[in-house]
C-alpha cells in the first residue's frame, strides 16, 4: 500500500500498480478504504511499459461474473 495506490502481485515476481483512480468509479483518498494487504482482488492489465518494466492495473468496470480471486 502506498498513498496513491496499491501494488498487486499477479504472479510470482510480477507486480503492478492499481492507482487510487482505478479502484472504482470514484477515486479514493486511501487505498486502504478498498483493500487490505493480503486481499485477493481481480484486476485488468491496462498498460505494459517494457522500458520502465511497469504494469498499470485497474479494478474498475469489471463485470460481476469476472469478480473472482486471481
N, CA, C and O atoms as CSV, one atom per row, in Angstrom:
chain,resi,resn,atom,element,x,y,z
A,1,UNK,N,N,0.848,-1.167,0.000
A,1,UNK,CA,C,0.000,0.000,0.000
A,1,UNK,C,C,0.900,1.237,0.000
A,1,UNK,O,O,1.883,1.317,0.736
A,2,UNK,N,N,0.539,2.174,-0.830
A,2,UNK,CA,C,1.223,3.449,-0.887
A,2,UNK,C,C,0.152,4.537,-0.931
A,2,UNK,O,O,-1.007,4.232,-1.212
A,3,UNK,N,N,0.503,5.795,-0.663
A,3,UNK,CA,C,-0.533,6.841,-0.586
A,3,UNK,C,C,-1.382,6.992,-1.855
A,3,UNK,O,O,-2.540,7.401,-1.769
A,4,UNK,N,N,-0.830,6.673,-3.023
A,4,UNK,CA,C,-1.587,6.905,-4.257
A,4,UNK,C,C,-2.068,5.621,-4.919
A,4,UNK,O,O,-2.504,5.654,-6.070
A,5,UNK,N,N,-2.001,4.492,-4.221
A,5,UNK,CA,C,-2.490,3.254,-4.790
A,5,UNK,C,C,-1.996,2.039,-4.035
A,5,UNK,O,O,-1.536,2.134,-2.897
A,6,UNK,N,N,-2.098,0.906,-4.684
A,6,UNK,CA,C,-1.660,-0.346,-4.072
A,6,UNK,C,C,-0.997,-1.212,-5.133
A,6,UNK,O,O,-1.449,-1.280,-6.276
A,7,UNK,N,N,0.076,-1.866,-4.732
A,7,UNK,CA,C,0.711,-2.820,-5.620
A,7,UNK,C,C,0.017,-4.162,-5.459
A,7,UNK,O,O,-0.311,-4.584,-4.350
A,8,UNK,N,N,-0.201,-4.828,-6.596
A,8,UNK,CA,C,-0.886,-6.107,-6.621
A,8,UNK,C,C,0.037,-7.130,-7.267
A,8,UNK,O,O,0.544,-6.910,-8.367
A,9,UNK,N,N,0.250,-8.239,-6.586
A,9,UNK,CA,C,1.056,-9.325,-7.151
A,9,UNK,C,C,0.140,-10.159,-8.034
A,9,UNK,O,O,-0.849,-10.721,-7.563
A,10,UNK,N,N,0.479,-10.237,-9.325
A,10,UNK,CA,C,-0.365,-11.014,-10.238
A,10,UNK,C,C,0.241,-12.383,-10.539
A,10,UNK,O,O,-0.443,-13.266,-11.056
A,11,UNK,N,N,1.511,-12.560,-10.218
A,11,UNK,CA,C,2.205,-13.844,-10.323
A,11,UNK,C,C,3.491,-13.710,-9.517
A,11,UNK,O,O,3.866,-12.603,-9.131
A,12,UNK,N,N,4.169,-14.824,-9.261
A,12,UNK,CA,C,5.426,-14.747,-8.517
A,12,UNK,C,C,6.392,-13.819,-9.234
A,12,UNK,O,O,6.719,-14.028,-10.402
A,13,UNK,N,N,6.846,-12.793,-8.525
A,13,UNK,CA,C,7.817,-11.851,-9.076
A,13,UNK,C,C,7.245,-10.814,-10.021
A,13,UNK,O,O,7.997,-10.020,-10.587
A,14,UNK,N,N,5.919,-10.802,-10.209
A,14,UNK,CA,C,5.294,-9.837,-11.113
A,14,UNK,C,C,4.232,-9.057,-10.343
A,14,UNK,O,O,3.244,-9.614,-9.865
A,15,UNK,N,N,4.469,-7.750,-10.238
A,15,UNK,CA,C,3.536,-6.869,-9.539
A,15,UNK,C,C,3.201,-5.682,-10.418
A,15,UNK,O,O,3.980,-5.305,-11.294
A,16,UNK,N,N,2.048,-5.100,-10.183
A,16,UNK,CA,C,1.631,-3.897,-10.890
A,16,UNK,C,C,0.916,-2.967,-9.932
A,16,UNK,O,O,0.554,-3.356,-8.822
A,17,UNK,N,N,0.718,-1.745,-10.368
A,17,UNK,CA,C,0.096,-0.729,-9.529
A,17,UNK,C,C,-1.359,-0.510,-9.928
A,17,UNK,O,O,-1.677,-0.355,-11.107
A,18,UNK,N,N,-2.235,-0.499,-8.929
A,18,UNK,CA,C,-3.607,-0.036,-9.099
A,18,UNK,C,C,-3.647,1.352,-8.461
A,18,UNK,O,O,-3.566,1.482,-7.239
A,19,UNK,N,N,-3.772,2.379,-9.287
A,19,UNK,CA,C,-3.811,3.756,-8.796
A,19,UNK,C,C,-5.145,4.006,-8.097
A,19,UNK,O,O,-6.137,3.336,-8.381
A,20,UNK,N,N,-5.161,4.970,-7.186
A,20,UNK,CA,C,-6.392,5.300,-6.448
A,20,UNK,C,C,-7.576,5.583,-7.365
A,20,UNK,O,O,-8.722,5.373,-6.968
A,21,UNK,N,N,-7.325,6.051,-8.570
A,21,UNK,CA,C,-8.410,6.345,-9.510
A,21,UNK,C,C,-8.925,5.096,-10.208
A,21,UNK,O,O,-9.905,5.169,-10.949
A,22,UNK,N,N,-8.285,3.948,-9.989
A,22,UNK,CA,C,-8.640,2.727,-10.704
A,22,UNK,C,C,-9.308,1.659,-9.838
A,22,UNK,O,O,-9.414,0.504,-10.251
A,23,UNK,N,N,-9.756,2.037,-8.646
A,23,UNK,CA,C,-10.453,1.072,-7.790
A,23,UNK,C,C,-11.948,1.051,-8.028
A,23,UNK,O,O,-12.600,0.042,-7.762
A,24,UNK,N,N,-12.501,2.140,-8.521
A,24,UNK,CA,C,-13.936,2.216,-8.747
A,24,UNK,C,C,-14.268,3.457,-9.537
A,24,UNK,O,O,-13.382,4.127,-10.067
A,25,UNK,N,N,-15.546,3.759,-9.613
A,25,UNK,CA,C,-15.986,4.922,-10.385
A,25,UNK,C,C,-15.499,6.231,-9.786
A,25,UNK,O,O,-15.263,7.194,-10.515
A,26,UNK,N,N,-15.347,6.279,-8.474
A,26,UNK,CA,C,-14.870,7.481,-7.788
A,26,UNK,C,C,-13.477,7.214,-7.234
A,26,UNK,O,O,-13.239,6.146,-6.671
A,27,UNK,N,N,-12.547,8.164,-7.381
A,27,UNK,CA,C,-11.221,7.983,-6.791
A,27,UNK,C,C,-11.318,7.874,-5.268
A,27,UNK,O,O,-12.216,8.449,-4.654
A,28,UNK,N,N,-10.403,7.146,-4.679
A,28,UNK,CA,C,-10.353,7.032,-3.224
A,28,UNK,C,C,-9.128,7.789,-2.707
A,28,UNK,O,O,-8.102,7.865,-3.382
A,29,UNK,N,N,-9.250,8.337,-1.516
A,29,UNK,CA,C,-8.132,9.054,-0.904
A,29,UNK,C,C,-7.061,8.079,-0.434
A,29,UNK,O,O,-5.864,8.344,-0.551
A,30,UNK,N,N,-7.511,6.949,0.099
A,30,UNK,CA,C,-6.615,5.976,0.712
A,30,UNK,C,C,-6.999,4.595,0.189
A,30,UNK,O,O,-8.142,4.173,0.365
A,31,UNK,N,N,-6.070,3.879,-0.451
A,31,UNK,CA,C,-6.427,2.554,-0.970
A,31,UNK,C,C,-6.872,1.596,0.128
A,31,UNK,O,O,-7.551,0.608,-0.152
A,32,UNK,N,N,-6.497,1.877,1.375
A,32,UNK,CA,C,-6.929,1.054,2.497
A,32,UNK,C,C,-8.431,1.089,2.721
A,32,UNK,O,O,-8.971,0.251,3.444
A,33,UNK,N,N,-9.122,2.066,2.098
A,33,UNK,CA,C,-10.583,2.109,2.171
A,33,UNK,C,C,-11.201,0.979,1.351
A,33,UNK,O,O,-12.338,0.579,1.597
A,34,UNK,N,N,-10.453,0.471,0.384
A,34,UNK,CA,C,-10.978,-0.526,-0.551
A,34,UNK,C,C,-10.368,-1.906,-0.311
A,34,UNK,O,O,-11.082,-2.909,-0.315
A,35,UNK,N,N,-9.058,-1.959,-0.104
A,35,UNK,CA,C,-8.362,-3.235,0.039
A,35,UNK,C,C,-7.433,-3.197,1.250
A,35,UNK,O,O,-7.048,-2.135,1.739
A,36,UNK,N,N,-7.093,-4.386,1.708
A,36,UNK,CA,C,-6.110,-4.543,2.781
A,36,UNK,C,C,-5.013,-5.466,2.270
A,36,UNK,O,O,-5.231,-6.270,1.363
A,37,UNK,N,N,-3.843,-5.342,2.858
A,37,UNK,CA,C,-2.744,-6.213,2.465
A,37,UNK,C,C,-3.174,-7.666,2.635
A,37,UNK,O,O,-3.726,-8.045,3.668
A,38,UNK,N,N,-2.916,-8.469,1.618
A,38,UNK,CA,C,-3.288,-9.882,1.641
A,38,UNK,C,C,-4.605,-10.187,0.963
A,38,UNK,O,O,-4.889,-11.352,0.688
A,39,UNK,N,N,-5.430,-9.173,0.680
A,39,UNK,CA,C,-6.694,-9.394,-0.035
A,39,UNK,C,C,-6.415,-9.907,-1.442
A,39,UNK,O,O,-5.408,-9.549,-2.055
A,40,UNK,N,N,-7.303,-10.737,-1.944
A,40,UNK,CA,C,-7.247,-11.181,-3.326
A,40,UNK,C,C,-8.315,-10.416,-4.097
A,40,UNK,O,O,-9.496,-10.458,-3.751
A,41,UNK,N,N,-7.884,-9.711,-5.153
A,41,UNK,CA,C,-8.821,-8.942,-5.969
A,41,UNK,C,C,-8.588,-9.274,-7.437
A,41,UNK,O,O,-7.520,-9.757,-7.815
A,42,UNK,N,N,-9.583,-9.013,-8.246
A,42,UNK,CA,C,-9.474,-9.198,-9.682
A,42,UNK,C,C,-9.098,-7.862,-10.311
A,42,UNK,O,O,-9.702,-6.832,-10.012
A,43,UNK,N,N,-8.107,-7.889,-11.172
A,43,UNK,CA,C,-7.666,-6.679,-11.859
A,43,UNK,C,C,-7.509,-6.979,-13.347
A,43,UNK,O,O,-7.445,-8.131,-13.778
A,44,UNK,N,N,-7.452,-5.909,-14.097
A,44,UNK,CA,C,-7.229,-5.996,-15.542
A,44,UNK,C,C,-5.932,-5.245,-15.838
A,44,UNK,O,O,-5.680,-4.190,-15.256
A,45,UNK,N,N,-5.112,-5.782,-16.735
A,45,UNK,CA,C,-3.894,-5.091,-17.158
A,45,UNK,C,C,-4.287,-4.014,-18.153
A,45,UNK,O,O,-4.879,-4.304,-19.192
A,46,UNK,N,N,-3.954,-2.760,-17.830
A,46,UNK,CA,C,-4.315,-1.614,-18.654
A,46,UNK,C,C,-3.149,-1.209,-19.549
A,46,UNK,O,O,-3.347,-0.839,-20.707
A,47,UNK,N,N,-1.943,-1.281,-19.013
A,47,UNK,CA,C,-0.777,-0.849,-19.770
A,47,UNK,C,C,0.444,-1.657,-19.347
A,47,UNK,O,O,0.625,-1.975,-18.172
A,48,UNK,N,N,1.280,-1.981,-20.337
A,48,UNK,CA,C,2.552,-2.634,-20.093
A,48,UNK,C,C,3.639,-1.710,-20.609
A,48,UNK,O,O,3.677,-1.391,-21.797
A,49,UNK,N,N,4.519,-1.282,-19.723
A,49,UNK,CA,C,5.646,-0.416,-20.095
A,49,UNK,C,C,6.906,-1.265,-19.991
A,49,UNK,O,O,7.466,-1.432,-18.907
A,50,UNK,N,N,7.349,-1.803,-21.134
A,50,UNK,CA,C,8.502,-2.694,-21.137
A,50,UNK,C,C,9.793,-1.965,-20.782
A,50,UNK,O,O,10.660,-2.526,-20.111
A,51,UNK,N,N,9.922,-0.730,-21.224
A,51,UNK,CA,C,11.144,0.037,-20.962
A,51,UNK,C,C,11.318,0.272,-19.465
A,51,UNK,O,O,12.400,0.055,-18.921
A,52,UNK,N,N,10.253,0.714,-18.804
A,52,UNK,CA,C,10.324,1.007,-17.363
A,52,UNK,C,C,9.970,-0.206,-16.512
A,52,UNK,O,O,10.020,-0.147,-15.283
A,53,UNK,N,N,9.608,-1.316,-17.176
A,53,UNK,CA,C,9.244,-2.563,-16.510
A,53,UNK,C,C,8.119,-2.344,-15.494
A,53,UNK,O,O,8.239,-2.689,-14.319
A,54,UNK,N,N,7.013,-1.753,-15.994
A,54,UNK,CA,C,5.870,-1.443,-15.138
A,54,UNK,C,C,4.581,-1.950,-15.752
A,54,UNK,O,O,4.405,-1.949,-16.970
A,55,UNK,N,N,3.686,-2.382,-14.878
A,55,UNK,CA,C,2.331,-2.740,-15.276
A,55,UNK,C,C,1.375,-1.767,-14.611
A,55,UNK,O,O,1.498,-1.484,-13.419
A,56,UNK,N,N,0.428,-1.258,-15.376
A,56,UNK,CA,C,-0.647,-0.452,-14.821
A,56,UNK,C,C,-1.882,-1.340,-14.792
A,56,UNK,O,O,-2.257,-1.931,-15.805
A,57,UNK,N,N,-2.509,-1.428,-13.628
A,57,UNK,CA,C,-3.652,-2.307,-13.432
A,57,UNK,C,C,-4.889,-1.501,-13.076
A,57,UNK,O,O,-4.791,-0.370,-12.599
A,58,UNK,N,N,-6.062,-2.098,-13.313
A,58,UNK,CA,C,-7.318,-1.456,-12.967
A,58,UNK,C,C,-8.273,-2.487,-12.379
A,58,UNK,O,O,-8.305,-3.641,-12.807
A,59,UNK,N,N,-9.041,-2.055,-11.402
A,59,UNK,CA,C,-10.112,-2.875,-10.836
A,59,UNK,C,C,-11.468,-2.267,-11.176
A,59,UNK,O,O,-12.490,-2.674,-10.623
A,60,UNK,N,N,-11.479,-1.287,-12.093
A,60,UNK,CA,C,-12.715,-0.588,-12.466
A,60,UNK,C,C,-13.487,-1.343,-13.537
A,60,UNK,O,O,-12.916,-2.030,-14.384
A,61,UNK,N,N,-14.793,-1.193,-13.470
A,61,UNK,CA,C,-15.708,-1.641,-14.521
A,61,UNK,C,C,-15.536,-3.105,-14.906
A,61,UNK,O,O,-15.625,-3.458,-16.082
A,62,UNK,N,N,-15.291,-3.945,-13.924
A,62,UNK,CA,C,-15.227,-5.372,-14.192
A,62,UNK,C,C,-16.620,-5.956,-14.008
A,62,UNK,O,O,-17.260,-5.709,-12.987
A,63,UNK,N,N,-17.100,-6.728,-14.981
A,63,UNK,CA,C,-18.423,-7.354,-14.809
A,63,UNK,C,C,-18.434,-8.228,-13.561
A,63,UNK,O,O,-17.407,-8.797,-13.191
A,64,UNK,N,N,-19.581,-8.336,-12.917
A,64,UNK,CA,C,-19.694,-9.107,-11.690
A,64,UNK,C,C,-19.221,-10.539,-11.884
A,64,UNK,O,O,-18.656,-11.123,-10.959
A,65,UNK,N,N,-19.436,-11.126,-13.067
A,65,UNK,CA,C,-19.028,-12.507,-13.294
A,65,UNK,C,C,-17.515,-12.661,-13.302
A,65,UNK,O,O,-17.008,-13.764,-13.095
A,66,UNK,N,N,-16.774,-11.557,-13.542
A,66,UNK,CA,C,-15.321,-11.611,-13.544
A,66,UNK,C,C,-14.738,-11.357,-12.175
A,66,UNK,O,O,-13.535,-11.531,-11.985
A,67,UNK,N,N,-15.552,-10.948,-11.209
A,67,UNK,CA,C,-15.027,-10.603,-9.890
A,67,UNK,C,C,-14.770,-11.884,-9.111
A,67,UNK,O,O,-15.605,-12.347,-8.334
A,68,UNK,N,N,-13.598,-12.436,-9.344
A,68,UNK,CA,C,-13.161,-13.626,-8.628
A,68,UNK,C,C,-11.724,-13.404,-8.197
A,68,UNK,O,O,-11.092,-12.453,-8.658
A,69,UNK,N,N,-11.202,-14.225,-7.355
A,69,UNK,CA,C,-9.833,-14.060,-6.881
A,69,UNK,C,C,-8.863,-14.575,-7.923
A,69,UNK,O,O,-8.941,-15.735,-8.328
A,70,UNK,N,N,-7.951,-13.726,-8.360
A,70,UNK,CA,C,-6.901,-14.116,-9.312
A,70,UNK,C,C,-5.549,-13.932,-8.677
A,70,UNK,O,O,-4.528,-14.203,-9.310
